[in-house]
Amino acid sequence: MSDYRVYQERAKAQLEEWEAELDKYRARAKKEDADKKIELDKRIKDLEVKLEEGQKKYEELKDSGEGAWQSIKSGMDSAWKDLTTAFQEAKSRF
């Protein structure tokens, strides 16, 4: 399997994992009292925005094809770093 395909598969798997984690956060937020729910909903919204950005980068990766993917890899890596940090911070709050 080419480096491009491996990178693409890992990105897809990570997005799916983050989406599942976000679903868990949504479920927990529903069970909280009003004040805590407001705080958690804000964090969830922030994660949703970052996850959407990551999904857009993933789509760019898929659309770039094997010949040009290296040109967008640094942007994707940056988005992944931001998402990883955001989900690590969220994990400590939920």
KATA-V874520 format. One line per field, one symbol per residue. ss: DSSP state (h for helix, s for strand, l for the rest). phi: phi as a letter, one per 40 degrees, with the letter a starting at -180 (. if undefined). burial: # if it has 9 or more other C-alpha atoms within 8 Angstrom, else .. Layout:
ss->???
phi->???
burial->???
This chain:
ss->llhhhhhhhhhhhhhhhhhhhhhhhhhhhhlllhhhhhhhhhhhhhhhhhhhhhhhhhhhhhhhhhhhlhhhhhhhhhhhhhhhhhhhhhhhhl
phi->.cddcccccccccccccccccccccccccccccdccccccccccccccccccccccccccccccgccbcccbdccccccccccdccccccdccc
burial->....##.#..##..#..##..#..##.##......##..##.##..##.##.###.##.##..#....#..##..#..##.##..##..#....
